[in-house]
């Protein structure tokens, strides 16, 4: 379980900060949108995914660049 705090903003609203580890594990980045779904037990945060696959392609390219040597060996 990860705990976080609601931080007050100048306009009186609040902001919830998510730890980097959580963002990384959920493949989220600053600027991504989340749906907030209210339930009887609390809230569910769900990423809003668009139909654009550009982000997925960029992530795959990053992995391929990082492990290029290993992927070349496996391809033989």
LOZAVEX-757047 format. One record per atom (N, C-alpha, C): residue number from 1; y, x, z; atom name. Coordinates in Angstrom, 1 decimal, m for minus. Layout:
REM LOZAVEX-757047
{resi NUM	py Y	px X	pz Z	name CA}
...
***
This chain:
REM LOZAVEX-757047
{resi 1	py m1.2	px 0.8	pz 0.0	name N}
{resi 1	py 0.0	px 0.0	pz 0.0	name CA}
{resi 1	py 1.2	px 0.9	pz 0.0	name C}
{resi 2	py 2.2	px 0.5	pz m0.8	name N}
{resi 2	py 3.5	px 1.3	pz m0.9	name CA}
{resi 2	py 4.6	px 0.4	pz m0.3	name C}
{resi 3	py 5.4	px 0.9	pz 0.6	name N}
{resi 3	py 6.5	px 0.2	pz 1.1	name CA}
{resi 3	py 7.8	px 0.7	pz 0.5	name C}
{resi 4	py 8.7	px m0.2	pz 0.4	name N}
{resi 4	py 10.1	px 0.2	pz m0.1	name CA}
{resi 4	py 11.1	px m0.7	pz 0.6	name C}
{resi 5	py 12.4	px m0.4	pz 0.4	name N}
{resi 5	py 13.4	px m1.1	pz 1.0	name CA}
{resi 5	py 14.4	px m1.7	pz 0.0	name C}
{resi 6	py 14.9	px m2.9	pz 0.4	name N}
{resi 6	py 16.0	px m3.5	pz m0.5	name CA}
{resi 6	py 17.3	px m2.8	pz m0.1	name C}
{resi 7	py 17.9	px m2.3	pz m1.1	name N}
{resi 7	py 19.2	px m1.6	pz m1.0	name CA}
{resi 7	py 20.4	px m2.5	pz m1.4	name C}
{resi 8	py 21.4	px m2.6	pz m0.6	name N}
{resi 8	py 22.5	px m3.4	pz m0.9	name CA}
{resi 8	py 23.4	px m2.8	pz m2.0	name C}
{resi 9	py 23.9	px m3.6	pz m2.9	name N}
{resi 9	py 24.9	px m3.2	pz m3.9	name CA}
{resi 9	py 26.3	px m3.7	pz m3.6	name C}
{resi 10	py 27.3	px m3.2	pz m4.2	name N}
{resi 10	py 28.6	px m3.5	pz m4.0	name CA}
{resi 10	py 28.9	px m5.0	pz m4.2	name C}
{resi 11	py 28.2	px m5.6	pz m5.1	name N}
{resi 11	py 28.5	px m7.0	pz m5.4	name CA}
{resi 11	py 27.7	px m8.0	pz m4.5	name C}
{resi 12	py 27.1	px m7.4	pz m3.5	name N}
{resi 12	py 26.3	px m8.3	pz m2.5	name CA}
{resi 12	py 24.9	px m8.5	pz m2.9	name C}
{resi 13	py 24.5	px m8.1	pz m4.1	name N}
{resi 13	py 23.1	px m8.3	pz m4.5	name CA}
{resi 13	py 22.3	px m7.1	pz m4.0	name C}
{resi 14	py 21.0	px m7.2	pz m4.2	name N}
{resi 14	py 20.1	px m6.1	pz m3.7	name CA}
{resi 14	py 19.3	px m5.5	pz m4.8	name C}
{resi 15	py 18.9	px m4.3	pz m4.6	name N}
{resi 15	py 18.1	px m3.6	pz m5.6	name CA}
{resi 15	py 16.8	px m3.0	pz m4.9	name C}
{resi 16	py 15.7	px m3.1	pz m5.5	name N}
{resi 16	py 14.4	px m2.6	pz m5.0	name CA}
{resi 16	py 14.1	px m1.3	pz m5.8	name C}
{resi 17	py 13.9	px m0.2	pz m5.1	name N}
{resi 17	py 13.6	px 1.0	pz m5.8	name CA}
{resi 17	py 12.1	px 1.2	pz m5.7	name C}
{resi 18	py 11.5	px 1.5	pz m6.9	name N}
{resi 18	py 10.0	px 1.8	pz m6.9	name CA}
{resi 18	py 9.8	px 3.3	pz m7.0	name C}
{resi 19	py 8.9	px 3.8	pz m6.2	name N}
{resi 19	py 8.6	px 5.2	pz m6.2	name CA}
{resi 19	py 8.1	px 5.7	pz m7.5	name C}
{resi 20	py 8.4	px 7.0	pz m7.8	name N}
{resi 20	py 8.0	px 7.6	pz m9.1	name CA}
{resi 20	py 6.5	px 7.5	pz m9.4	name C}
{resi 21	py 5.7	px 7.7	pz m8.3	name N}
{resi 21	py 4.3	px 7.6	pz m8.4	name CA}
{resi 21	py 3.8	px 6.2	pz m9.0	name C}
{resi 22	py 4.5	px 5.2	pz m8.5	name N}
{resi 22	py 4.2	px 3.8	pz m8.9	name CA}
{resi 22	py 4.6	px 3.6	pz m10.3	name C}
{resi 23	py 5.8	px 4.1	pz m10.7	name N}
{resi 23	py 6.2	px 3.9	pz m12.1	name CA}
{resi 23	py 5.3	px 4.7	pz m13.0	name C}
{resi 24	py 4.9	px 5.9	pz m12.7	name N}
{resi 24	py 4.0	px 6.6	pz m13.5	name CA}
{resi 24	py 2.6	px 5.9	pz m13.7	name C}
{resi 25	py 2.1	px 5.5	pz m12.6	name N}
{resi 25	py 0.7	px 4.9	pz m12.6	name CA}
{resi 25	py 0.8	px 3.6	pz m13.4	name C}
{resi 26	py 1.9	px 2.9	pz m13.5	name N}
{resi 26	py 2.0	px 1.6	pz m14.2	name CA}
{resi 26	py 2.6	px 1.8	pz m15.6	name C}
{resi 27	py 2.9	px 3.1	pz m16.0	name N}
{resi 27	py 3.5	px 3.4	pz m17.3	name CA}
{resi 27	py 4.8	px 2.7	pz m17.4	name C}
{resi 28	py 5.6	px 2.7	pz m16.4	name N}
{resi 28	py 7.0	px 2.1	pz m16.4	name CA}
{resi 28	py 8.0	px 3.2	pz m16.5	name C}
{resi 29	py 9.2	px 2.8	pz m17.1	name N}
{resi 29	py 10.3	px 3.7	pz m17.2	name CA}
{resi 29	py 11.5	px 3.0	pz m16.7	name C}
{resi 30	py 12.6	px 3.8	pz m16.4	name N}
{resi 30	py 13.9	px 3.2	pz m16.1	name CA}
{resi 30	py 14.3	px 2.4	pz m17.3	name C}
{resi 31	py 14.8	px 1.2	pz m17.0	name N}
{resi 31	py 15.2	px 0.3	pz m18.1	name CA}
{resi 31	py 14.2	px m0.7	pz m18.5	name C}
{resi 32	py 12.9	px m0.5	pz m18.2	name N}
{resi 32	py 11.9	px m1.5	pz m18.5	name CA}
{resi 32	py 12.2	px m2.8	pz m17.7	name C}
{resi 33	py 11.8	px m3.9	pz m18.3	name N}
{resi 33	py 12.0	px m5.2	pz m17.7	name CA}
{resi 33	py 10.7	px m5.7	pz m16.9	name C}
{resi 34	py 10.9	px m6.3	pz m15.8	name N}
{resi 34	py 9.8	px m6.9	pz m15.0	name CA}
{resi 34	py 10.1	px m8.4	pz m14.8	name C}
{resi 35	py 9.0	px m9.2	pz m14.9	name N}
{resi 35	py 9.0	px m10.6	pz m14.5	name CA}
{resi 35	py 8.8	px m10.6	pz m13.0	name C}
{resi 36	py 9.6	px m11.5	pz m12.4	name N}
{resi 36	py 9.4	px m11.7	pz m10.9	name CA}
{resi 36	py 8.7	px m13.1	pz m10.8	name C}
{resi 37	py 7.5	px m13.2	pz m10.3	name N}
{resi 37	py 6.8	px m14.5	pz m10.2	name CA}
{resi 37	py 6.6	px m14.7	pz m8.7	name C}
{resi 38	py 7.2	px m15.9	pz m8.3	name N}
{resi 38	py 7.1	px m16.2	pz m6.9	name CA}
{resi 38	py 5.8	px m17.0	pz m6.6	name C}
{resi 39	py 5.1	px m16.6	pz m5.6	name N}
{resi 39	py 3.8	px m17.2	pz m5.2	name CA}
{resi 39	py 3.9	px m17.7	pz m3.7	name C}
{resi 40	py 3.0	px m18.4	pz m3.2	name N}
{resi 40	py 3.0	px m18.8	pz m1.8	name CA}
{resi 40	py 2.9	px m17.6	pz m0.9	name C}
{resi 41	py 2.3	px m16.5	pz m1.3	name N}
{resi 41	py 2.1	px m15.3	pz m0.5	name CA}
{resi 41	py 3.2	px m14.3	pz m0.7	name C}
{resi 42	py 4.1	px m14.5	pz m1.6	name N}
{resi 42	py 5.1	px m13.5	pz m1.9	name CA}
{resi 42	py 5.5	px m13.4	pz m3.3	name C}
{resi 43	py 5.6	px m12.3	pz m3.9	name N}
{resi 43	py 6.1	px m12.1	pz m5.3	name CA}
{resi 43	py 5.1	px m11.2	pz m6.1	name C}
{resi 44	py 5.0	px m11.4	pz m7.3	name N}
{resi 44	py 4.3	px m10.6	pz m8.3	name CA}
{resi 44	py 5.3	px m10.0	pz m9.2	name C}
{resi 45	py 5.3	px m8.7	pz m9.4	name N}
{resi 45	py 6.1	px m8.1	pz m10.4	name CA}
{resi 45	py 5.2	px m7.7	pz m11.6	name C}
{resi 46	py 5.6	px m8.2	pz m12.8	name N}
{resi 46	py 4.8	px m8.0	pz m14.0	name CA}
{resi 46	py 5.6	px m7.4	pz m15.1	name C}
{resi 47	py 5.2	px m6.3	pz m15.7	name N}
{resi 47	py 6.0	px m5.7	pz m16.8	name CA}
{resi 47	py 6.1	px m6.7	pz m18.0	name C}
{resi 48	py 7.3	px m6.7	pz m18.6	name N}
{resi 48	py 7.5	px m7.5	pz m19.8	name CA}
{resi 48	py 7.3	px m6.5	pz m20.9	name C}
{resi 49	py 6.2	px m6.7	pz m21.7	name N}
{resi 49	py 5.9	px m5.8	pz m22.8	name CA}
{resi 49	py 6.4	px m6.5	pz m24.1	name C}
{resi 50	py 7.1	px m5.7	pz m24.9	name N}
{resi 50	py 7.5	px m6.2	pz m26.2	name CA}
{resi 50	py 6.4	px m5.9	pz m27.2	name C}
{resi 51	py 6.7	px m6.5	pz m28.4	name N}
{resi 51	py 5.7	px m6.3	pz m29.5	name CA}
{resi 51	py 5.8	px m5.0	pz m30.2	name C}
{resi 52	py 6.8	px m4.2	pz m29.8	name N}
{resi 52	py 7.1	px m2.9	pz m30.4	name CA}
{resi 52	py 6.1	px m1.9	pz m29.8	name C}
{resi 53	py 5.3	px m1.2	pz m30.7	name N}
{resi 53	py 4.3	px m0.3	pz m30.2	name CA}
{resi 53	py 4.9	px 1.1	pz m30.2	name C}
{resi 54	py 6.2	px 1.3	pz m30.4	name N}
{resi 54	py 6.8	px 2.6	pz m30.5	name CA}
{resi 54	py 6.5	px 3.4	pz m29.2	name C}
{resi 55	py 6.7	px 2.8	pz m28.1	name N}
{resi 55	py 6.5	px 3.5	pz m26.8	name CA}
{resi 55	py 5.1	px 4.0	pz m26.6	name C}
{resi 56	py 4.1	px 3.1	pz m27.0	name N}
{resi 56	py 2.7	px 3.5	pz m26.9	name CA}
{resi 56	py 2.4	px 4.7	pz m27.8	name C}
{resi 57	py 3.0	px 4.6	pz m29.0	name N}
{resi 57	py 2.8	px 5.7	pz m30.0	name CA}
{resi 57	py 3.4	px 7.0	pz m29.4	name C}
{resi 58	py 4.6	px 6.9	pz m28.9	name N}
{resi 58	py 5.2	px 8.1	pz m28.3	name CA}
{resi 58	py 4.4	px 8.7	pz m27.1	name C}
{resi 59	py 3.8	px 7.8	pz m26.3	name N}
{resi 59	py 3.0	px 8.3	pz m25.2	name CA}
{resi 59	py 1.7	px 9.0	pz m25.7	name C}
{resi 60	py 1.1	px 8.4	pz m26.8	name N}
{resi 60	py m0.1	px 9.0	pz m27.4	name CA}
{resi 60	py 0.3	px 10.4	pz m28.0	name C}
{resi 61	py 1.4	px 10.5	pz m28.6	name N}
{resi 61	py 1.8	px 11.8	pz m29.2	name CA}
{resi 61	py 2.1	px 12.8	pz m28.1	name C}
{resi 62	py 2.7	px 12.4	pz m27.0	name N}
{resi 62	py 2.9	px 13.3	pz m25.8	name CA}
{resi 62	py 1.5	px 13.9	pz m25.3	name C}
{resi 63	py 0.5	px 13.0	pz m25.2	name N}
{resi 63	py m0.8	px 13.4	pz m24.7	name CA}
{resi 63	py m1.4	px 14.4	pz m25.8	name C}
{resi 64	py m1.3	px 14.1	pz m27.0	name N}
{resi 64	py m1.9	px 14.9	pz m28.1	name CA}
{resi 64	py m1.2	px 16.3	pz m28.1	name C}
{resi 65	py 0.1	px 16.3	pz m27.9	name N}
{resi 65	py 0.8	px 17.6	pz m27.9	name CA}
{resi 65	py 0.4	px 18.4	pz m26.7	name C}
{resi 66	py 0.3	px 17.7	pz m25.5	name N}
{resi 66	py m0.1	px 18.4	pz m24.3	name CA}
{resi 66	py m1.5	px 19.0	pz m24.4	name C}
{resi 67	py m2.4	px 18.3	pz m25.0	name N}
{resi 67	py m3.8	px 18.8	pz m25.0	name CA}
{resi 67	py m4.2	px 19.2	pz m26.4	name C}
{resi 68	py m3.3	px 19.7	pz m27.2	name N}
{resi 68	py m3.6	px 20.0	pz m28.6	name CA}
{resi 68	py m4.8	px 21.0	pz m28.8	name C}
{resi 69	py m4.8	px 22.0	pz m28.0	name N}
{resi 69	py m5.8	px 23.0	pz m28.1	name CA}
{resi 69	py m7.2	px 22.4	pz m27.8	name C}
{resi 70	py m7.3	px 21.6	pz m26.7	name N}
{resi 70	py m8.6	px 21.0	pz m26.3	name CA}
{resi 70	py m9.0	px 20.0	pz m27.4	name C}
{resi 71	py m8.1	px 19.2	pz m27.9	name N}
{resi 71	py m8.4	px 18.2	pz m29.0	name CA}
{resi 71	py m8.9	px 18.9	pz m30.2	name C}
{resi 72	py m8.3	px 20.0	pz m30.6	name N}
{resi 72	py m8.8	px 20.8	pz m31.8	name CA}
{resi 72	py m10.2	px 21.3	pz m31.6	name C}
{resi 73	py m10.5	px 21.8	pz m30.4	name N}
{resi 73	py m11.9	px 22.2	pz m30.1	name CA}
{resi 73	py m12.9	px 21.1	pz m30.2	name C}
{resi 74	py m12.5	px 19.9	pz m29.6	name N}
{resi 74	py m13.4	px 18.7	pz m29.6	name CA}
{resi 74	py m13.6	px 18.2	pz m31.1	name C}
{resi 75	py m12.6	px 18.4	pz m31.9	name N}
{resi 75	py m12.7	px 17.9	pz m33.3	name CA}
{resi 75	py m13.7	px 18.6	pz m34.2	name C}
{resi 76	py m14.1	px 19.8	pz m33.7	name N}
{resi 76	py m15.0	px 20.7	pz m34.5	name CA}
{resi 76	py m16.4	px 20.2	pz m34.4	name C}
***
